[in-house]
Amino acid sequence: MHESGTYVQMTLPNTASKRSRGTTKVPATASATVLPDIKPHTPTTRLNREKHRSSTLVFPVEDVAPLVGMAPTFVRKATGQGTLLIVDHVLDLLDMDAFAETFVPRSMVIDYLVERASGVDHSDHVVPNPTTFDVRTGHAIDLLRSVPASTVQCLVTSTPYWGMRVYDESYEATWADGEVCAYGHEQTPEGFLRHTAEVLHAAARVVTDDGSIWWNVMDTFNTRTQIRASAVEALRAMEGKDSKKWADHVARRYSAGHSYLNDGEQVLIPSRIAERASRMGLYVKSVITWAKRSSLPEPQNSRVSRNLEYVLHLSKQRTPKFSRAGYHDTTPELGGRNNGWETEKLSDVWTLSTSSGGDGHGAQFPTALPGRCIALTTEPGDLVVDPFVGSGNSGVAARGHGCAFLGFDVSQQYVATAKEKIAKAPTPPKPDATAQQSRDR
């Protein structure tokens, strides 16, 4: 955990933009940052093949595979190498039809590998996991590095969505692709996809072999629009109650300049995240539709209105810990079957109410959503982590299921709110020791 007022030292690849080139100091906690407008202009950068030709560094296959979007077994087959690769091998992989971007652009893959080979060892920054709960302030990737490897049974979160919200406290993180921005406020949807994949890559290290990652995300349309602080603000604008003009808003999103997306097109972010997760070695177990019982009206006449979000269920192996009993035996408030809307069958369409949006957070998910994810893939005593904890609903759900909980957020305000809310959350009664002894006899 990084304390307020300290700085995280980060070194960026030399191919990054002038704004982020070299060694940069970035505040370790959020502040009232003025966010720029989003103008999704696709860069025209190219791979520099000669830059590292003379390098004598070697790279483990396991480090290269997630960067080129290929399984380690395929990398070994394609290169004819068993464990270590040189620069020429990586260049060959970047030329193959099978290559696909994950969290570093093609032009920067070798830069990233070279820098990683001489980078900082974070193993001495590991912090013990809580036995009850803890909420820490800082950037998700920094704090995930502090979690002991393979100790998290369930990671469940709802991240910022791309280009849809501005927050009171924003943290301009430095990402592996060289971009310096608040998560969810990238200049292109590809930037958001890369940064999401980077968090998922860090998350995979801390999840147990039979653990699960549940990732709630919403799609975005490539439209010219104001970026507002909450759904309530958006609804007021649709009702004609917002007198602000285009230039009066804190931040705006434009739609021109992308390499292929037209104005008004759906970006397909959830499915593209799922593909990148798969290419980094995670199993895409399900892409779940969260069917909302209420949603905002949309002022458009050329397409149907949206009434859903998505939850990606990811795992590190084919058969993670999973029990359908949680769906049938849990109260609806903690994720059990929503009687009247859901059937006995646990399907990939979940009908759950939306959150009331209280606690000063304009985009929180309802407790039942993380509650269901936790009910299906944990047992009491397991550790649940939410790297974007917001107002703490995931922590309330974890404690309600008898799990330990660890949450992160860049906002000190949200961290304080989450701590207070989780501390008040009811927990299951502890088993009566006398009764247990009697049953054991």
Contacts in CASP RR format, 6 or more apart in sequence:
PFRMAT RR
TARGET T0000
AUTHOR 0000-0000-0000
METHOD contacts of the structure
MODEL  1
MHESGTYVQMTLPNTASKRSRGTTKVPATASATVLPDIKPHTPTTRLNRE
KHRSSTLVFPVEDVAPLVGMAPTFVRKATGQGTLLIVDHVLDLLDMDAFA
ETFVPRSMVIDYLVERASGVDHSDHVVPNPTTFDVRTGHAIDLLRSVPAS
TVQCLVTSTPYWGMRVYDESYEATWADGEVCAYGHEQTPEGFLRHTAEVL
HAAARVVTDDGSIWWNVMDTFNTRTQIRASAVEALRAMEGKDSKKWADHV
ARRYSAGHSYLNDGEQVLIPSRIAERASRMGLYVKSVITWAKRSSLPEPQ
NSRVSRNLEYVLHLSKQRTPKFSRAGYHDTTPELGGRNNGWETEKLSDVW
TLSTSSGGDGHGAQFPTALPGRCIALTTEPGDLVVDPFVGSGNSGVAARG
HGCAFLGFDVSQQYVATAKEKIAKAPTPPKPDATAQQSRDR
1 127 0 8 1.000
1 136 0 8 1.000
1 137 0 8 1.000
1 138 0 8 1.000
1 143 0 8 1.000
1 146 0 8 1.000
2 8 0 8 1.000
2 28 0 8 1.000
2 29 0 8 1.000
2 137 0 8 1.000
2 138 0 8 1.000
2 139 0 8 1.000
2 142 0 8 1.000
3 28 0 8 1.000
4 28 0 8 1.000
4 29 0 8 1.000
4 137 0 8 1.000
4 412 0 8 1.000
5 27 0 8 1.000
5 28 0 8 1.000
5 29 0 8 1.000
6 28 0 8 1.000
7 25 0 8 1.000
7 26 0 8 1.000
7 27 0 8 1.000
7 28 0 8 1.000
8 25 0 8 1.000
8 26 0 8 1.000
8 28 0 8 1.000
8 139 0 8 1.000
8 142 0 8 1.000
9 23 0 8 1.000
9 25 0 8 1.000
10 23 0 8 1.000
10 24 0 8 1.000
10 25 0 8 1.000
10 26 0 8 1.000
10 174 0 8 1.000
11 22 0 8 1.000
11 23 0 8 1.000
11 24 0 8 1.000
11 115 0 8 1.000
11 119 0 8 1.000
12 20 0 8 1.000
12 21 0 8 1.000
12 22 0 8 1.000
12 23 0 8 1.000
12 24 0 8 1.000
12 174 0 8 1.000
12 178 0 8 1.000
13 108 0 8 1.000
13 111 0 8 1.000
13 112 0 8 1.000
13 115 0 8 1.000
13 178 0 8 1.000
14 21 0 8 1.000
14 22 0 8 1.000
14 111 0 8 1.000
15 45 0 8 1.000
15 48 0 8 1.000
15 107 0 8 1.000
15 108 0 8 1.000
15 111 0 8 1.000
16 22 0 8 1.000
16 108 0 8 1.000
16 177 0 8 1.000
16 178 0 8 1.000
16 179 0 8 1.000
17 178 0 8 1.000
17 179 0 8 1.000
19 180 0 8 1.000
20 174 0 8 1.000
20 178 0 8 1.000
20 179 0 8 1.000
20 180 0 8 1.000
24 174 0 8 1.000
24 180 0 8 1.000
26 172 0 8 1.000
26 173 0 8 1.000
26 174 0 8 1.000
26 180 0 8 1.000
27 171 0 8 1.000
27 172 0 8 1.000
28 138 0 8 1.000
28 139 0 8 1.000
28 142 0 8 1.000
29 137 0 8 1.000
29 138 0 8 1.000
29 171 0 8 1.000
29 410 0 8 1.000
29 412 0 8 1.000
30 138 0 8 1.000
30 167 0 8 1.000
30 169 0 8 1.000
30 170 0 8 1.000
30 171 0 8 1.000
30 410 0 8 1.000
30 411 0 8 1.000
30 412 0 8 1.000
31 169 0 8 1.000
31 170 0 8 1.000
31 171 0 8 1.000
32 168 0 8 1.000
32 169 0 8 1.000
32 170 0 8 1.000
33 170 0 8 1.000
33 171 0 8 1.000
33 172 0 8 1.000
33 182 0 8 1.000
34 250 0 8 1.000
35 166 0 8 1.000
35 170 0 8 1.000
35 182 0 8 1.000
35 185 0 8 1.000
35 227 0 8 1.000
35 250 0 8 1.000
35 251 0 8 1.000
36 185 0 8 1.000
36 251 0 8 1.000
37 251 0 8 1.000
37 252 0 8 1.000
37 253 0 8 1.000
37 254 0 8 1.000
38 163 0 8 1.000
38 185 0 8 1.000
38 186 0 8 1.000
38 187 0 8 1.000
38 227 0 8 1.000
38 251 0 8 1.000
38 252 0 8 1.000
38 253 0 8 1.000
38 254 0 8 1.000
39 187 0 8 1.000
39 254 0 8 1.000
39 256 0 8 1.000
39 257 0 8 1.000
40 187 0 8 1.000
40 188 0 8 1.000
40 189 0 8 1.000
40 222 0 8 1.000
40 253 0 8 1.000
40 254 0 8 1.000
40 255 0 8 1.000
40 256 0 8 1.000
40 257 0 8 1.000
40 258 0 8 1.000
40 261 0 8 1.000
41 187 0 8 1.000
41 188 0 8 1.000
41 257 0 8 1.000
41 258 0 8 1.000
42 188 0 8 1.000
42 190 0 8 1.000
42 257 0 8 1.000
42 258 0 8 1.000
42 259 0 8 1.000
43 105 0 8 1.000
45 105 0 8 1.000
45 107 0 8 1.000
46 107 0 8 1.000
47 94 0 8 1.000
47 106 0 8 1.000
47 107 0 8 1.000
48 107 0 8 1.000
49 91 0 8 1.000
51 110 0 8 1.000
51 111 0 8 1.000
52 87 0 8 1.000
52 110 0 8 1.000
52 111 0 8 1.000
52 114 0 8 1.000
53 87 0 8 1.000
53 88 0 8 1.000
55 86 0 8 1.000
55 87 0 8 1.000
55 114 0 8 1.000
56 86 0 8 1.000
57 86 0 8 1.000
57 87 0 8 1.000
57 113 0 8 1.000
57 114 0 8 1.000
57 117 0 8 1.000
58 84 0 8 1.000
58 85 0 8 1.000
58 86 0 8 1.000
59 84 0 8 1.000
59 85 0 8 1.000
59 86 0 8 1.000
59 90 0 8 1.000
59 113 0 8 1.000
59 117 0 8 1.000
60 83 0 8 1.000
60 84 0 8 1.000
60 85 0 8 1.000
61 72 0 8 1.000
61 75 0 8 1.000
61 76 0 8 1.000
61 81 0 8 1.000
61 82 0 8 1.000
61 83 0 8 1.000
61 84 0 8 1.000
61 85 0 8 1.000
62 72 0 8 1.000
63 113 0 8 1.000
63 116 0 8 1.000
64 75 0 8 1.000
64 85 0 8 1.000
64 89 0 8 1.000
64 90 0 8 1.000
64 93 0 8 1.000
64 113 0 8 1.000
65 71 0 8 1.000
65 72 0 8 1.000
65 74 0 8 1.000
65 75 0 8 1.000
65 281 0 8 1.000
66 102 0 8 1.000
66 103 0 8 1.000
66 201 0 8 1.000
66 279 0 8 1.000
66 280 0 8 1.000
66 281 0 8 1.000
67 102 0 8 1.000
67 103 0 8 1.000
67 104 0 8 1.000
67 109 0 8 1.000
67 112 0 8 1.000
67 113 0 8 1.000
68 75 0 8 1.000
68 90 0 8 1.000
68 93 0 8 1.000
68 94 0 8 1.000
68 99 0 8 1.000
68 100 0 8 1.000
68 102 0 8 1.000
68 109 0 8 1.000
69 98 0 8 1.000
69 99 0 8 1.000
69 100 0 8 1.000
69 101 0 8 1.000
69 102 0 8 1.000
69 276 0 8 1.000
69 279 0 8 1.000
69 280 0 8 1.000
70 78 0 8 1.000
70 93 0 8 1.000
70 98 0 8 1.000
70 99 0 8 1.000
70 279 0 8 1.000
71 281 0 8 1.000
74 98 0 8 1.000
75 81 0 8 1.000
75 85 0 8 1.000
75 93 0 8 1.000
76 82 0 8 1.000
78 92 0 8 1.000
78 93 0 8 1.000
78 96 0 8 1.000
78 98 0 8 1.000
79 85 0 8 1.000
79 89 0 8 1.000
79 92 0 8 1.000
79 93 0 8 1.000
81 89 0 8 1.000
87 110 0 8 1.000
90 109 0 8 1.000
90 110 0 8 1.000
90 113 0 8 1.000
91 110 0 8 1.000
93 99 0 8 1.000
94 106 0 8 1.000
94 109 0 8 1.000
99 106 0 8 1.000
100 275 0 8 1.000
100 276 0 8 1.000
100 279 0 8 1.000
101 190 0 8 1.000
101 194 0 8 1.000
101 276 0 8 1.000
102 194 0 8 1.000
102 197 0 8 1.000
102 201 0 8 1.000
102 276 0 8 1.000
102 279 0 8 1.000
102 280 0 8 1.000
103 176 0 8 1.000
103 177 0 8 1.000
103 194 0 8 1.000
103 195 0 8 1.000
103 197 0 8 1.000
103 198 0 8 1.000
103 201 0 8 1.000
103 276 0 8 1.000
103 280 0 8 1.000
104 112 0 8 1.000
104 176 0 8 1.000
104 177 0 8 1.000
104 194 0 8 1.000
105 177 0 8 1.000
105 194 0 8 1.000
108 177 0 8 1.000
108 178 0 8 1.000
112 176 0 8 1.000
122 145 0 8 1.000
122 146 0 8 1.000
125 145 0 8 1.000
125 146 0 8 1.000
126 146 0 8 1.000
126 147 0 8 1.000
126 148 0 8 1.000
127 146 0 8 1.000
127 147 0 8 1.000
128 148 0 8 1.000
129 147 0 8 1.000
129 148 0 8 1.000
129 151 0 8 1.000
129 383 0 8 1.000
129 404 0 8 1.000
129 406 0 8 1.000
130 404 0 8 1.000
130 405 0 8 1.000
130 406 0 8 1.000
131 404 0 8 1.000
132 399 0 8 1.000
132 404 0 8 1.000
132 405 0 8 1.000
133 395 0 8 1.000
133 398 0 8 1.000
133 399 0 8 1.000
133 404 0 8 1.000
133 405 0 8 1.000
133 406 0 8 1.000
133 422 0 8 1.000
133 423 0 8 1.000
134 405 0 8 1.000
134 406 0 8 1.000
134 407 0 8 1.000
135 389 0 8 1.000
135 392 0 8 1.000
135 406 0 8 1.000
135 407 0 8 1.000
135 408 0 8 1.000
135 409 0 8 1.000
135 415 0 8 1.000
135 418 0 8 1.000
135 419 0 8 1.000
135 422 0 8 1.000
136 143 0 8 1.000
136 406 0 8 1.000
136 407 0 8 1.000
136 408 0 8 1.000
136 415 0 8 1.000
137 408 0 8 1.000
137 409 0 8 1.000
137 410 0 8 1.000
137 411 0 8 1.000
137 412 0 8 1.000
137 415 0 8 1.000
138 171 0 8 1.000
138 408 0 8 1.000
138 409 0 8 1.000
138 410 0 8 1.000
139 171 0 8 1.000
139 173 0 8 1.000
139 408 0 8 1.000
139 410 0 8 1.000
140 183 0 8 1.000
140 199 0 8 1.000
140 202 0 8 1.000
140 387 0 8 1.000
140 388 0 8 1.000
140 408 0 8 1.000
141 173 0 8 1.000
141 198 0 8 1.000
141 199 0 8 1.000
141 202 0 8 1.000
143 387 0 8 1.000
143 408 0 8 1.000
144 199 0 8 1.000
144 202 0 8 1.000
144 203 0 8 1.000
144 205 0 8 1.000
144 206 0 8 1.000
144 387 0 8 1.000
144 408 0 8 1.000
145 202 0 8 1.000
147 206 0 8 1.000
147 385 0 8 1.000
147 406 0 8 1.000
148 206 0 8 1.000
149 205 0 8 1.000
149 206 0 8 1.000
150 205 0 8 1.000
150 206 0 8 1.000
150 207 0 8 1.000
150 208 0 8 1.000
150 209 0 8 1.000
151 206 0 8 1.000
151 208 0 8 1.000
151 383 0 8 1.000
152 206 0 8 1.000
152 207 0 8 1.000
152 208 0 8 1.000
152 211 0 8 1.000
152 383 0 8 1.000
152 384 0 8 1.000
152 385 0 8 1.000
152 406 0 8 1.000
153 207 0 8 1.000
153 208 0 8 1.000
153 210 0 8 1.000
153 211 0 8 1.000
153 212 0 8 1.000
153 321 0 8 1.000
153 377 0 8 1.000
153 378 0 8 1.000
153 379 0 8 1.000
153 382 0 8 1.000
153 383 0 8 1.000
153 384 0 8 1.000
153 403 0 8 1.000
154 211 0 8 1.000
154 212 0 8 1.000
154 214 0 8 1.000
154 373 0 8 1.000
154 374 0 8 1.000
154 377 0 8 1.000
154 378 0 8 1.000
154 382 0 8 1.000
154 383 0 8 1.000
154 384 0 8 1.000
154 385 0 8 1.000
154 403 0 8 1.000
155 203 0 8 1.000
155 206 0 8 1.000
155 207 0 8 1.000
155 212 0 8 1.000
155 213 0 8 1.000
155 214 0 8 1.000
155 384 0 8 1.000
155 385 0 8 1.000
155 386 0 8 1.000
155 387 0 8 1.000
156 213 0 8 1.000
156 214 0 8 1.000
156 216 0 8 1.000
156 370 0 8 1.000
156 371 0 8 1.000
156 373 0 8 1.000
156 374 0 8 1.000
156 384 0 8 1.000
156 385 0 8 1.000
156 386 0 8 1.000
156 394 0 8 1.000
157 214 0 8 1.000
157 215 0 8 1.000
157 216 0 8 1.000
157 386 0 8 1.000
157 387 0 8 1.000
157 388 0 8 1.000
157 389 0 8 1.000
157 394 0 8 1.000
158 216 0 8 1.000
158 217 0 8 1.000
158 363 0 8 1.000
158 364 0 8 1.000
158 365 0 8 1.000
158 369 0 8 1.000
158 388 0 8 1.000
159 183 0 8 1.000
159 184 0 8 1.000
159 196 0 8 1.000
159 199 0 8 1.000
159 215 0 8 1.000
159 216 0 8 1.000
159 217 0 8 1.000
159 388 0 8 1.000
160 167 0 8 1.000
160 182 0 8 1.000
160 183 0 8 1.000
160 184 0 8 1.000
160 185 0 8 1.000
160 363 0 8 1.000
160 388 0 8 1.000
161 184 0 8 1.000
161 217 0 8 1.000
161 218 0 8 1.000
161 220 0 8 1.000
161 269 0 8 1.000
161 363 0 8 1.000
162 184 0 8 1.000
162 186 0 8 1.000
162 189 0 8 1.000
162 192 0 8 1.000
162 220 0 8 1.000
162 267 0 8 1.000
162 269 0 8 1.000
163 184 0 8 1.000
163 185 0 8 1.000
163 186 0 8 1.000
163 192 0 8 1.000
163 220 0 8 1.000
163 227 0 8 1.000
163 253 0 8 1.000
164 184 0 8 1.000
164 218 0 8 1.000
164 220 0 8 1.000
164 227 0 8 1.000
164 363 0 8 1.000
165 184 0 8 1.000
165 227 0 8 1.000
165 228 0 8 1.000
165 229 0 8 1.000
165 230 0 8 1.000
165 362 0 8 1.000
165 363 0 8 1.000
166 185 0 8 1.000
166 227 0 8 1.000
166 228 0 8 1.000
166 229 0 8 1.000
166 250 0 8 1.000
166 251 0 8 1.000
167 182 0 8 1.000
167 229 0 8 1.000
167 411 0 8 1.000
168 229 0 8 1.000
168 411 0 8 1.000
168 413 0 8 1.000
169 410 0 8 1.000
169 411 0 8 1.000
169 412 0 8 1.000
169 413 0 8 1.000
169 414 0 8 1.000
170 182 0 8 1.000
170 185 0 8 1.000
170 410 0 8 1.000
171 182 0 8 1.000
171 183 0 8 1.000
171 410 0 8 1.000
172 180 0 8 1.000
172 181 0 8 1.000
172 182 0 8 1.000
173 180 0 8 1.000
173 181 0 8 1.000
173 182 0 8 1.000
173 183 0 8 1.000
173 195 0 8 1.000
174 180 0 8 1.000
175 181 0 8 1.000
175 191 0 8 1.000
175 194 0 8 1.000
175 195 0 8 1.000
175 198 0 8 1.000
176 194 0 8 1.000
176 198 0 8 1.000
177 191 0 8 1.000
177 194 0 8 1.000
177 195 0 8 1.000
177 198 0 8 1.000
179 186 0 8 1.000
179 187 0 8 1.000
179 191 0 8 1.000
179 195 0 8 1.000
181 187 0 8 1.000
183 192 0 8 1.000
183 195 0 8 1.000
183 199 0 8 1.000
184 192 0 8 1.000
184 195 0 8 1.000
185 227 0 8 1.000
185 251 0 8 1.000
186 192 0 8 1.000
186 195 0 8 1.000
188 258 0 8 1.000
189 220 0 8 1.000
189 222 0 8 1.000
189 258 0 8 1.000
189 261 0 8 1.000
189 267 0 8 1.000
189 269 0 8 1.000
192 269 0 8 1.000
193 269 0 8 1.000
193 272 0 8 1.000
193 273 0 8 1.000
193 276 0 8 1.000
196 217 0 8 1.000
196 273 0 8 1.000
196 276 0 8 1.000
197 273 0 8 1.000
197 276 0 8 1.000
197 277 0 8 1.000
197 280 0 8 1.000
199 387 0 8 1.000
200 213 0 8 1.000
200 215 0 8 1.000
200 273 0 8 1.000
200 276 0 8 1.000
200 277 0 8 1.000
200 280 0 8 1.000
200 282 0 8 1.000
200 314 0 8 1.000
201 280 0 8 1.000
203 213 0 8 1.000
203 385 0 8 1.000
203 387 0 8 1.000
204 213 0 8 1.000
204 280 0 8 1.000
204 281 0 8 1.000
204 282 0 8 1.000
204 316 0 8 1.000
206 385 0 8 1.000
207 213 0 8 1.000
207 316 0 8 1.000
208 316 0 8 1.000
209 316 0 8 1.000
209 317 0 8 1.000
210 315 0 8 1.000
210 316 0 8 1.000
210 317 0 8 1.000
210 319 0 8 1.000
210 320 0 8 1.000
210 321 0 8 1.000
211 315 0 8 1.000
211 316 0 8 1.000
211 320 0 8 1.000
211 321 0 8 1.000
211 377 0 8 1.000
212 285 0 8 1.000
212 313 0 8 1.000
212 314 0 8 1.000
212 315 0 8 1.000
212 320 0 8 1.000
212 321 0 8 1.000
212 322 0 8 1.000
212 373 0 8 1.000
212 376 0 8 1.000
212 377 0 8 1.000
213 282 0 8 1.000
213 312 0 8 1.000
213 313 0 8 1.000
213 314 0 8 1.000
213 315 0 8 1.000
214 311 0 8 1.000
214 312 0 8 1.000
214 313 0 8 1.000
214 314 0 8 1.000
214 370 0 8 1.000
214 373 0 8 1.000
214 377 0 8 1.000
215 273 0 8 1.000
215 311 0 8 1.000
215 312 0 8 1.000
215 314 0 8 1.000
216 290 0 8 1.000
216 309 0 8 1.000
216 310 0 8 1.000
216 311 0 8 1.000
216 365 0 8 1.000
216 369 0 8 1.000
217 269 0 8 1.000
217 270 0 8 1.000
217 273 0 8 1.000
217 309 0 8 1.000
217 310 0 8 1.000
217 311 0 8 1.000
217 312 0 8 1.000
218 269 0 8 1.000
218 270 0 8 1.000
218 309 0 8 1.000
218 310 0 8 1.000
219 266 0 8 1.000
219 267 0 8 1.000
219 268 0 8 1.000
219 269 0 8 1.000
219 270 0 8 1.000
219 306 0 8 1.000
219 310 0 8 1.000
220 266 0 8 1.000
220 267 0 8 1.000
220 269 0 8 1.000
221 264 0 8 1.000
221 265 0 8 1.000
221 266 0 8 1.000
221 267 0 8 1.000
222 255 0 8 1.000
222 258 0 8 1.000
222 261 0 8 1.000
222 262 0 8 1.000
222 263 0 8 1.000
222 264 0 8 1.000
222 265 0 8 1.000
222 266 0 8 1.000
222 267 0 8 1.000
223 253 0 8 1.000
223 255 0 8 1.000
223 263 0 8 1.000
223 264 0 8 1.000
224 252 0 8 1.000
224 253 0 8 1.000
224 254 0 8 1.000
224 255 0 8 1.000
224 263 0 8 1.000
225 252 0 8 1.000
225 253 0 8 1.000
226 237 0 8 1.000
226 244 0 8 1.000
226 246 0 8 1.000
226 249 0 8 1.000
226 251 0 8 1.000
226 252 0 8 1.000
226 253 0 8 1.000
227 249 0 8 1.000
227 250 0 8 1.000
227 251 0 8 1.000
227 252 0 8 1.000
227 253 0 8 1.000
228 234 0 8 1.000
228 237 0 8 1.000
228 249 0 8 1.000
229 250 0 8 1.000
229 362 0 8 1.000
230 357 0 8 1.000
230 362 0 8 1.000
230 363 0 8 1.000
231 296 0 8 1.000
231 357 0 8 1.000
231 362 0 8 1.000
231 363 0 8 1.000
232 362 0 8 1.000
233 242 0 8 1.000
234 296 0 8 1.000
235 296 0 8 1.000
235 297 0 8 1.000
236 242 0 8 1.000
237 244 0 8 1.000
238 296 0 8 1.000
238 297 0 8 1.000
238 299 0 8 1.000
246 252 0 8 1.000
255 261 0 8 1.000
255 263 0 8 1.000
255 264 0 8 1.000
256 263 0 8 1.000
261 267 0 8 1.000
270 287 0 8 1.000
270 310 0 8 1.000
270 312 0 8 1.000
271 287 0 8 1.000
273 312 0 8 1.000
274 284 0 8 1.000
274 287 0 8 1.000
274 312 0 8 1.000
274 314 0 8 1.000
277 284 0 8 1.000
277 312 0 8 1.000
277 314 0 8 1.000
278 284 0 8 1.000
281 316 0 8 1.000
282 314 0 8 1.000
282 315 0 8 1.000
282 316 0 8 1.000
283 314 0 8 1.000
283 315 0 8 1.000
283 316 0 8 1.000
283 317 0 8 1.000
283 318 0 8 1.000
283 320 0 8 1.000
284 312 0 8 1.000
284 313 0 8 1.000
284 314 0 8 1.000
285 313 0 8 1.000
285 314 0 8 1.000
285 315 0 8 1.000
285 320 0 8 1.000
286 312 0 8 1.000
286 313 0 8 1.000
286 348 0 8 1.000
287 310 0 8 1.000
287 311 0 8 1.000
287 312 0 8 1.000
287 313 0 8 1.000
287 348 0 8 1.000
288 310 0 8 1.000
288 311 0 8 1.000
288 312 0 8 1.000
288 313 0 8 1.000
288 348 0 8 1.000
288 349 0 8 1.000
288 350 0 8 1.000
289 308 0 8 1.000
289 309 0 8 1.000
289 310 0 8 1.000
289 348 0 8 1.000
289 349 0 8 1.000
289 350 0 8 1.000
290 308 0 8 1.000
290 309 0 8 1.000
290 310 0 8 1.000
290 311 0 8 1.000
290 350 0 8 1.000
290 352 0 8 1.000
290 369 0 8 1.000
291 307 0 8 1.000
291 308 0 8 1.000
291 349 0 8 1.000
291 350 0 8 1.000
291 351 0 8 1.000
291 352 0 8 1.000
292 307 0 8 1.000
292 308 0 8 1.000
292 309 0 8 1.000
292 352 0 8 1.000
292 353 0 8 1.000
292 354 0 8 1.000
293 341 0 8 1.000
293 351 0 8 1.000
293 352 0 8 1.000
293 353 0 8 1.000
293 354 0 8 1.000
294 353 0 8 1.000
294 354 0 8 1.000
295 305 0 8 1.000
295 306 0 8 1.000
295 307 0 8 1.000
295 354 0 8 1.000
297 305 0 8 1.000
298 305 0 8 1.000
298 306 0 8 1.000
311 350 0 8 1.000
311 369 0 8 1.000
311 373 0 8 1.000
313 373 0 8 1.000
320 377 0 8 1.000
321 377 0 8 1.000
321 378 0 8 1.000
321 379 0 8 1.000
322 376 0 8 1.000
322 377 0 8 1.000
323 376 0 8 1.000
323 377 0 8 1.000
324 346 0 8 1.000
324 376 0 8 1.000
326 335 0 8 1.000
326 336 0 8 1.000
326 372 0 8 1.000
326 375 0 8 1.000
326 376 0 8 1.000
327 335 0 8 1.000
327 336 0 8 1.000
327 337 0 8 1.000
327 346 0 8 1.000
327 372 0 8 1.000
327 375 0 8 1.000
327 376 0 8 1.000
328 336 0 8 1.000
328 337 0 8 1.000
328 344 0 8 1.000
329 336 0 8 1.000
330 336 0 8 1.000
330 371 0 8 1.000
330 372 0 8 1.000
330 375 0 8 1.000
330 401 0 8 1.000
332 338 0 8 1.000
332 339 0 8 1.000
332 368 0 8 1.000
333 367 0 8 1.000
333 368 0 8 1.000
334 367 0 8 1.000
334 368 0 8 1.000
334 371 0 8 1.000
334 372 0 8 1.000
334 375 0 8 1.000
334 397 0 8 1.000
334 400 0 8 1.000
334 401 0 8 1.000
335 352 0 8 1.000
335 367 0 8 1.000
335 368 0 8 1.000
335 369 0 8 1.000
335 371 0 8 1.000
335 372 0 8 1.000
335 375 0 8 1.000
335 397 0 8 1.000
336 368 0 8 1.000
336 371 0 8 1.000
336 372 0 8 1.000
336 375 0 8 1.000
337 344 0 8 1.000
337 346 0 8 1.000
338 351 0 8 1.000
338 352 0 8 1.000
338 368 0 8 1.000
341 351 0 8 1.000
342 350 0 8 1.000
342 351 0 8 1.000
350 369 0 8 1.000
350 372 0 8 1.000
352 366 0 8 1.000
352 368 0 8 1.000
352 369 0 8 1.000
352 372 0 8 1.000
353 366 0 8 1.000
353 368 0 8 1.000
354 366 0 8 1.000
355 364 0 8 1.000
355 365 0 8 1.000
355 366 0 8 1.000
355 367 0 8 1.000
355 393 0 8 1.000
357 363 0 8 1.000
357 364 0 8 1.000
358 364 0 8 1.000
358 391 0 8 1.000
359 391 0 8 1.000
359 392 0 8 1.000
359 417 0 8 1.000
359 421 0 8 1.000
360 391 0 8 1.000
360 413 0 8 1.000
360 417 0 8 1.000
361 390 0 8 1.000
361 391 0 8 1.000
361 414 0 8 1.000
361 417 0 8 1.000
364 390 0 8 1.000
364 391 0 8 1.000
364 392 0 8 1.000
364 393 0 8 1.000
365 393 0 8 1.000
365 394 0 8 1.000
366 393 0 8 1.000
367 393 0 8 1.000
367 394 0 8 1.000
367 396 0 8 1.000
367 397 0 8 1.000
368 397 0 8 1.000
370 386 0 8 1.000
370 393 0 8 1.000
370 394 0 8 1.000
370 395 0 8 1.000
370 397 0 8 1.000
370 398 0 8 1.000
371 394 0 8 1.000
371 397 0 8 1.000
371 398 0 8 1.000
371 401 0 8 1.000
374 384 0 8 1.000
374 394 0 8 1.000
374 397 0 8 1.000
374 398 0 8 1.000
374 401 0 8 1.000
374 403 0 8 1.000
375 401 0 8 1.000
378 384 0 8 1.000
378 401 0 8 1.000
378 403 0 8 1.000
380 401 0 8 1.000
380 402 0 8 1.000
380 403 0 8 1.000
380 428 0 8 1.000
381 402 0 8 1.000
381 403 0 8 1.000
381 404 0 8 1.000
382 403 0 8 1.000
382 404 0 8 1.000
383 403 0 8 1.000
383 404 0 8 1.000
383 405 0 8 1.000
383 406 0 8 1.000
384 394 0 8 1.000
384 395 0 8 1.000
384 397 0 8 1.000
384 398 0 8 1.000
384 403 0 8 1.000
384 404 0 8 1.000
384 405 0 8 1.000
384 406 0 8 1.000
385 405 0 8 1.000
385 406 0 8 1.000
385 407 0 8 1.000
385 408 0 8 1.000
386 392 0 8 1.000
386 394 0 8 1.000
386 395 0 8 1.000
386 405 0 8 1.000
386 406 0 8 1.000
386 407 0 8 1.000
386 408 0 8 1.000
387 407 0 8 1.000
387 408 0 8 1.000
388 408 0 8 1.000
388 409 0 8 1.000
389 395 0 8 1.000
389 407 0 8 1.000
389 408 0 8 1.000
389 409 0 8 1.000
389 414 0 8 1.000
389 415 0 8 1.000
389 418 0 8 1.000
390 409 0 8 1.000
390 411 0 8 1.000
390 414 0 8 1.000
390 417 0 8 1.000
390 418 0 8 1.000
391 414 0 8 1.000
391 417 0 8 1.000
391 418 0 8 1.000
391 421 0 8 1.000
392 407 0 8 1.000
392 414 0 8 1.000
392 417 0 8 1.000
392 418 0 8 1.000
392 421 0 8 1.000
392 422 0 8 1.000
393 421 0 8 1.000
394 405 0 8 1.000
394 407 0 8 1.000
395 405 0 8 1.000
395 407 0 8 1.000
395 418 0 8 1.000
395 421 0 8 1.000
395 422 0 8 1.000
395 425 0 8 1.000
396 421 0 8 1.000
396 422 0 8 1.000
396 425 0 8 1.000
398 404 0 8 1.000
398 405 0 8 1.000
399 405 0 8 1.000
399 422 0 8 1.000
399 425 0 8 1.000
399 426 0 8 1.000
399 427 0 8 1.000
400 425 0 8 1.000
400 426 0 8 1.000
400 427 0 8 1.000
400 428 0 8 1.000
401 428 0 8 1.000
402 427 0 8 1.000
402 428 0 8 1.000
405 422 0 8 1.000
407 418 0 8 1.000
409 415 0 8 1.000
409 418 0 8 1.000
END
